[in-house]
């Protein structure tokens, strides 16, 4: 069997393969959505297919919705061209339970998929969608770096600078494309819309709005848009930017899952690596646990997301929940164990959870250093959340997650995952920055990772990161087995507020981080020794 619309008629065949089909007419839903869209999503990767789209699938299955989602990508066109179009926009979602059992569902909630480029007709299709009064929300899972419009030196990225010079008609960067589409909606009658970031970053709605408003203001300076349009984008009564917190692990597609699907008779489900370096496949393997908390501000209405398990609440509650997860209970633990995991030779997160030193590191970051500055959001208790992460989610051997995946884009994450807790300590009357040990150790471990040499002296390839070349250039004279080769090369990075959110030199943390980093330059086994010394 092959996953496509025609194959959905073979209900007995799919049932024999243990696969649950959509309980609605997918083609009818797609036609209704194309005519009067309600939801566009930017970022068509795994977290979207394995979680966000599944929310709308649940509403469709229960008859609480009649339209689906239009999936869009402005960056990695291979995802659309290789994993959506050949499969009629269907996706297999494989949920991996801790006992080794799996749920297999075909997700059909994507009505249309578009690889958007201002150089072809896809741009006109997007304009048509955004001019439709029926559109209620635009959401995003484009990762933290997707909102970045400045480089490390504080200047506009080259692509953004070109977008500003050439105007809305030639937009390429995701933020420029969205701003250009909002211009279409403004010109169609100042139509209302919710623009919702669902990415794993602090104050995600604020970051999204700041980038789009900046581009709108720059276009106004160039004469491409009016002051009235800039006001439209800024007015949250018309264009809202709700904050959110999302949490679900959707690792790279696993060969074992692919083999299991093949054994059950499902063909052509092999993973691919796109030209942009993304690992995707026609299936998404995901954990059971999932959370989505969204600020309930939708000026043009919205799907009944609360009936699909989403917490719809206030900005304050979202902020507390997001801060709990992103700065304490999950994301910092992930980043810390990823950089050390790679350097120590691990290829699986669950295997790391059998390493007493790594478990010591993440439990101290979470329970000891993080929890004292977290506010209970009321809907999810922080101690219970971190218990589930450490005791259930990370040790699950059937989640094929890798430290190499999590180490991607670390430069875009450390300012939130560690920097926010550091700021809280600096602002506290009772807590002191100098009392932090394992967060500085994690930062030092990241710098050691950037050398691209493991604890046995073997070279490895660092994961993609927009600042990788700059960071490695700054550390070019540091030698992994020569502590004396360190002569203060980290100071400029540690003082960079764009990376850490504050000046760690000014806060008095630099010397501790530098000392730990230098200890890990003492040759083979020195990373393990340093990790055990401070976290074991």
C-alpha positions in Angstrom: 0.0 0.0 0.0 1.0 3.6 -0.7 -0.2 6.5 1.3 -2.4 8.7 -0.9 -6.0 9.8 -1.3 -6.9 6.9 -3.5 -5.6 4.4 -1.0 -7.9 5.7 1.8 -10.8 3.7 0.2 -9.0 0.5 1.1 -10.2 0.6 4.7 -9.7 -3.1 5.3 -6.1 -2.9 4.1 -5.2 -0.1 6.4 -7.0 -1.7 9.3 -4.9 -4.9 8.7 -1.8 -2.7 8.8 -2.9 -1.3 12.2 -3.4 2.2 10.8 -6.3 4.5 11.8 -7.7 6.6 9.0 -9.3 10.0 9.1 -13.0 9.9 10.2 -14.0 12.6 7.7 -14.1 13.1 4.0 -10.5 14.5 3.3 -11.2 15.7 -0.2 -14.4 17.5 0.8 -12.5 19.1 3.7 -9.7 20.2 1.3 -12.1 21.8 -1.1 -13.9 23.7 1.6 -10.6 24.9 3.0 -9.2 26.1 -0.3 -12.4 28.1 -0.9 -12.6 29.7 2.5 -9.4 29.1 4.5 -9.3 29.5 8.3 -5.7 28.5 9.2 -2.3 28.9 7.5 0.8 27.4 9.1 4.4 28.4 8.3 7.0 25.7 8.9 5.8 22.3 7.6 8.2 20.1 9.5 7.8 17.3 12.1 6.4 19.3 15.1 3.7 20.7 12.8 2.6 17.4 11.3 3.0 15.4 14.5 1.3 17.8 16.8 -0.2 21.0 15.5 -2.0 19.5 12.5 -3.2 16.6 14.7 -5.1 19.1 16.8 -7.2 20.0 13.8 -7.5 16.4 12.8 -9.1 15.7 16.2 -11.7 18.4 15.7 -12.4 17.2 12.2 -12.7 13.6 13.4 -15.3 14.7 16.0 -17.2 16.9 13.6 -16.2 20.1 15.5 -14.5 21.5 12.4 -15.1 21.3 8.6 -11.9 22.9 7.3 -8.2 22.0 7.7 -4.9 23.8 7.5 -2.8 25.2 4.6 0.8 24.3 5.2 3.5 26.7 4.0 7.2 26.7 3.8 9.4 29.6 2.8 12.8 28.1 3.5 12.9 24.3 2.9 11.0 23.6 -0.2 12.0 19.9 -0.2 9.7 19.3 2.7 6.7 20.4 0.6 7.9 18.8 -2.7 9.1 15.5 -1.3 6.9 14.8 1.8 3.6 16.5 1.0 2.9 16.6 -2.7 3.7 13.0 -3.5 1.4 11.8 -0.7 -1.5 14.1 -1.4 -0.7 16.0 1.8 -1.3 13.0 4.0 1.1 12.1 6.8 1.5 9.0 9.0 1.8 9.9 12.7 3.4 7.2 14.7 3.1 7.6 18.5 5.7 5.8 20.5 4.7 4.5 23.9 7.2 3.6 26.7 6.2 0.0 26.6 7.2 -0.3 22.9 3.7 -0.2 21.5 2.8 2.2 18.7 -0.3 4.1 17.5 -0.4 4.7 13.7 -2.7 7.3 12.3 -3.0 8.9 8.9 -3.2 12.7 9.4 -5.3 14.3 6.7 -5.9 17.7 8.1 -3.6 19.5 5.7 -5.8 20.7 2.9 -3.1 22.3 0.8 0.7 22.7 0.9 2.6 25.6 -0.7 6.3 26.2 -1.2 6.1 30.0 -1.2 8.5 32.0 -3.3 8.0 35.6 -4.5 9.6 34.5 -7.8 6.6 32.3 -8.9 2.8 31.8 -8.8 2.9 30.5 -5.2 3.2 34.1 -4.0 -0.1 35.0 -5.8 -1.8 32.0 -4.2 -0.7 33.2 -0.8 -2.0 36.7 -1.5 -5.3 35.2 -2.5 -5.5 33.2 0.8 -4.6 36.3 2.9 -7.2 38.5 1.2 -9.9 36.1 2.2 -12.0 37.4 5.2 -12.5 33.8 6.4 -8.8 33.5 7.5 -8.6 33.4 11.3 -5.1 32.5 12.2 -1.5 32.1 10.9 0.7 29.9 13.0 4.5 29.2 13.0 6.9 26.4 13.9 10.0 27.8 12.1 12.4 27.5 15.1 13.9 30.3 17.0 16.2 31.3 14.2 13.2 31.8 11.9 12.4 35.1 13.6 16.0 36.4 13.6 16.5 39.4 11.2 19.8 40.6 12.6 23.3 39.1 12.4 25.7 38.8 15.3 27.1 42.3 14.7 23.6 43.8 15.0 23.1 44.5 11.3 20.3 43.2 9.2 21.0 39.8 7.7 21.8 40.0 4.0 18.5 38.5 2.8 16.5 40.8 5.1 18.5 43.9 3.9 17.7 42.9 0.4 14.0 42.4 1.2 13.9 45.9 2.8 15.6 47.5 -0.3 13.4 45.6 -2.8 10.1 45.8 -1.0 7.1 43.4 -0.4 6.9 42.2 -4.0 10.3 40.5 -3.7 10.1 39.2 -0.1 12.2 36.1 0.7 12.8 35.8 4.4 9.8 34.3 6.3 9.3 37.5 8.3 9.3 39.6 5.1 6.8 37.2 3.4 4.4 37.4 6.4 4.7 41.2 6.4 3.9 41.2 2.7 0.9 39.0 3.2 -0.4 41.2 6.0 -0.2 44.1 3.5 -2.5 42.2 1.2 -4.9 41.7 4.2 -4.7 45.4 5.0 -5.4 46.4 1.4 -8.4 44.0 1.4 -10.1 46.0 4.1 -7.9 46.0 7.2 -9.1 42.5 7.9 -8.4 41.1 11.4 -6.1 38.1 12.0 -4.2 36.3 14.8 -0.5 35.7 14.0 0.6 32.9 16.4 4.1 31.7 17.1 4.2 28.1 18.3 7.9 27.9 18.5 10.1 26.9 21.5 11.3 30.3 22.5 10.6 32.8 25.3 8.0 35.5 24.5 7.6 34.0 21.0 4.7 36.2 20.1 6.7 39.3 21.1 9.7 38.2 19.0 7.5 37.5 16.0 5.7 40.9 16.2 9.0 42.8 16.7 10.5 41.3 13.5 7.4 41.9 11.4 6.9 45.5 12.7 10.5 46.3 12.1 10.2 45.2 8.4 7.0 47.2 8.1 8.7 50.3 9.5 11.7 49.9 7.2 9.3 49.5 4.2 7.6 52.7 5.3 10.9 54.5 5.3 11.5 53.3 1.7 8.0 54.3 0.6 6.7 50.8 0.0 3.9 51.0 2.6 2.0 53.7 4.4 2.1 54.8 8.1 -1.5 53.5 8.3 -0.3 49.9 7.4 2.4 50.1 10.1 -0.4 51.1 12.6 -2.5 48.2 11.4 0.3 45.7 12.1 1.0 47.3 15.5 -2.7 47.3 16.6 -3.3 44.1 18.4 -7.1 44.6 18.4 -6.9 43.9 14.7 -3.6 41.9 14.2 -2.9 40.0 17.4 0.4 38.2 18.2 -0.6 35.7 20.9 2.1 34.1 23.0 2.3 30.3 23.4 4.1 27.4 24.9 4.5 24.2 23.0 6.0 20.9 24.1 6.3 17.6 22.2 9.3 15.7 21.1 9.2 14.7 17.4 12.7 13.3 16.7 14.2 12.6 13.3 12.4 9.7 11.5 13.6 6.4 12.8 14.8 3.5 10.6 13.1 1.1 12.9 9.7 2.8 12.4 10.3 2.8 8.7 11.0 -0.9 8.8 7.9 -1.6 10.9 5.8 0.2 8.4 7.3 -1.7 5.5 6.6 -5.0 7.3 3.0 -4.0 7.7 2.8 -3.4 3.9 3.2 0.4 3.7 5.6 1.4 0.9 7.6 4.5 0.1 8.0 5.8 3.6 11.8 6.3 3.6 13.3 9.3 5.4 15.2 12.0 3.4 17.6 14.7 4.2 16.6 17.9 2.5 19.0 20.2 0.7 18.6 22.5 3.8 19.7 19.7 6.1 16.3 18.8 7.5 15.5 15.2 8.3 12.0 14.4 7.3 9.9 11.5 5.9 6.3 10.8 5.0 5.9 9.6 8.6 6.5 11.4 11.9 7.5 9.5 15.0 6.6 11.2 18.2 6.3 10.8 22.0 2.9 10.6 23.8 3.3 13.6 26.0 2.3 16.9 24.5 1.3 20.4 25.8 0.2 23.5 24.0 -0.8 26.7 25.9 -2.0 29.7 23.9 -3.0 33.2 24.8 -6.6 33.5 23.8 -6.6 36.6 21.6 -8.1 35.9 18.2 -9.8 39.0 16.7 -11.3 37.0 13.8 -12.3 33.9 15.7 -10.5 30.6 15.9 -11.0 26.8 15.8 -12.2 25.2 19.0 -8.7 24.3 20.1 -9.5 23.8 23.7 -11.7 20.9 22.7 -8.5 19.3 21.2 -6.6 19.6 24.5 -5.0 23.0 24.1 -4.9 25.3 27.1 -6.5 28.6 26.0 -5.6 31.2 28.7 -4.1 34.6 29.4 -0.7 36.0 28.4 0.5 35.9 32.0 -0.3 32.2 32.3 1.4 31.4 29.0 4.4 33.4 30.0 4.7 31.5 33.3 4.2 28.1 31.6 6.6 28.9 28.8 9.2 30.1 31.3 8.7 27.0 33.4 9.4 24.8 30.4 11.9 26.7 28.2 14.1 28.1 31.0 13.9 25.3 33.6 12.0 22.1 33.2 12.9 20.7 29.8 14.8 22.9 27.3 17.9 23.7 29.4 18.2 20.0 30.3 18.0 19.0 26.6 20.7 21.5 25.6 23.0 20.6 28.4 22.8 16.8 27.8 23.0 17.3 24.0 26.4 19.1 23.9 27.9 16.8 26.5 26.3 13.8 24.9 27.9 14.5 21.6 31.4 15.0 23.1 31.0 11.8 25.2 30.1 9.8 22.1 26.3 9.2 22.7 23.9 8.9 19.8 20.7 8.4 21.7 19.1 10.5 24.5 17.7 7.5 26.4 21.2 6.1 26.6 22.4 9.3 28.1 19.8 8.8 30.8 21.8 5.8 32.1 24.8 8.0 32.6 24.9 9.1 36.3 27.0 12.2 35.5 24.7 13.5 32.8 21.6 12.7 34.9 23.3 14.6 37.8 24.0 17.6 35.5 20.4 17.9 34.3 18.7 17.3 37.6 20.9 19.9 39.3 20.2 22.4 36.5 16.4 21.7 36.7 15.6 21.0 40.4 18.4 22.8 42.2 19.3 25.8 40.1 16.1 26.3 38.0 13.1 25.6 40.2 13.9 28.3 42.8 13.2 31.1 40.2 10.1 29.5 38.5 6.6 30.7 39.2 3.9 28.0 39.3 1.5 28.8 36.3 -1.4 27.1 38.0 -2.3 24.8 35.0 0.9 22.7 35.1 2.9 22.2 38.3 6.6 22.7 37.7 7.8 19.9 39.9 5.4 17.5 38.3 6.4 18.6 34.9 10.1 18.1 35.5 9.5 14.8 37.1 7.7 13.6 34.0 10.6 14.9 31.8 13.4 13.2 33.9 11.6 10.0 34.9 9.4 9.2 31.9 10.1 11.2 28.8 13.8 11.4 28.4 14.5 7.7 29.5 11.9 6.3 27.0 14.1 4.0 24.9 11.6 4.0 22.0 11.9 7.7 21.3 14.8 7.8 18.7 16.0 11.2 19.7 19.7 12.1 19.3 21.9 14.7 21.1 23.1 15.7 17.6 19.6 16.9 16.7 19.1 18.8 19.9 22.5 20.5 19.6 21.3 22.2 16.4 21.1 26.0 16.6 22.4 26.1 20.2 23.6 29.7 19.8 20.0 30.7 19.3 18.9 28.9 22.4 21.5 29.5 25.2 20.3 33.1 25.9 16.8 31.7 26.8 17.5 28.3 28.2 20.3 29.4 30.5 20.3 33.2 30.2 16.9 33.8 31.7 17.7 31.8 34.9 21.0 33.7 35.2 19.1 37.0 34.9 16.7 35.9 37.6 19.6 35.1 39.9 21.2 38.5 39.2 17.9 40.3 40.0 17.2 38.3 43.2 17.7 39.6 46.7 18.4 36.1 48.1 20.0 34.1 45.2 23.5 34.9 43.9 24.8 34.3 40.4 28.1 33.0 41.8 26.1 30.1 43.4 25.3 28.7 40.0 27.5 25.7 39.1 25.8 23.4 36.6 24.4 26.1 34.3 28.0 27.6 33.9 29.2 24.0 33.3 26.6 23.5 30.5 27.8 26.7 28.9 31.4 25.6 29.2 30.4 22.2 27.7 28.9 24.0 24.7 32.1 25.8 24.0 34.0 22.5 24.4 31.6 20.9 21.9 32.3 23.7 19.4 35.9 22.5 19.1 34.5 19.6 17.1 36.7 17.0 19.0 35.2 14.4 21.3 36.6 13.3 24.7 38.8 10.7 23.0 40.3 13.2 20.7 38.3 12.1 17.6 36.9 14.8 15.3 33.1 15.1 14.8 30.9 17.4 12.8 29.0 20.0 14.8 25.3 20.3 14.1 24.0 23.2 12.0 24.0 26.6 13.7 23.8 30.1 12.1 26.7 31.3 14.2 28.8 28.1 14.0 31.4 29.6 11.6 31.8 32.7 13.7 32.1 30.9 17.0 34.5 28.3 15.7 36.6 31.1 14.2 36.8 32.8 17.6 38.0 29.5 19.1 40.3 28.5 16.3 43.5 28.8 18.4 42.1 26.7 21.3 43.5 23.1 21.2 41.6 20.3 22.9 44.6 18.8 24.7 46.4 22.0 25.5 44.9 24.0 28.4 47.5 26.7 27.9 46.2 27.4 24.4 43.2 29.1 26.1 44.1 32.8 26.4 40.7 34.4 26.9 39.1 33.6 23.6 35.7 33.2 25.2 35.5 36.6 26.8 34.0 38.4 23.8 31.3 35.7 23.3 30.5 35.7 27.1 30.1 39.4 27.1 27.8 39.3 24.0 24.2 40.1 25.2 22.9 39.0 21.8 24.0 35.5 22.6 23.4 35.1 26.4 20.8 37.9 27.0 23.2 39.6 29.4 26.9 40.3 29.8 28.3 37.2 31.7 31.6 38.9 32.2 29.9 41.9 33.9 27.8 39.5 36.0 30.9 37.7 37.3 30.2 34.3 35.7 32.9 34.4 33.0 35.8 33.3 35.2 33.9 30.2 36.4 32.9 29.2 32.8 36.5 29.8 31.5 37.9 27.7 34.3 35.6 24.8 33.6 36.3 25.1 29.9 40.0 25.0 30.5 39.7 21.9 32.6 38.0 20.2 29.7 41.1 20.9 27.5 43.4 18.6 29.5 43.3 15.8 26.9 41.5 12.5 26.7 38.9 11.9 29.4 39.1 15.5 30.7 35.4 16.2 29.7 34.3 13.2 31.7 36.4 14.2 34.7 35.1 17.8 34.7 31.5 16.7 34.3 31.9 14.2 37.2 33.7 16.8 39.4 30.9 19.3 39.2 27.7 17.3 38.5 28.4 13.7 39.5 
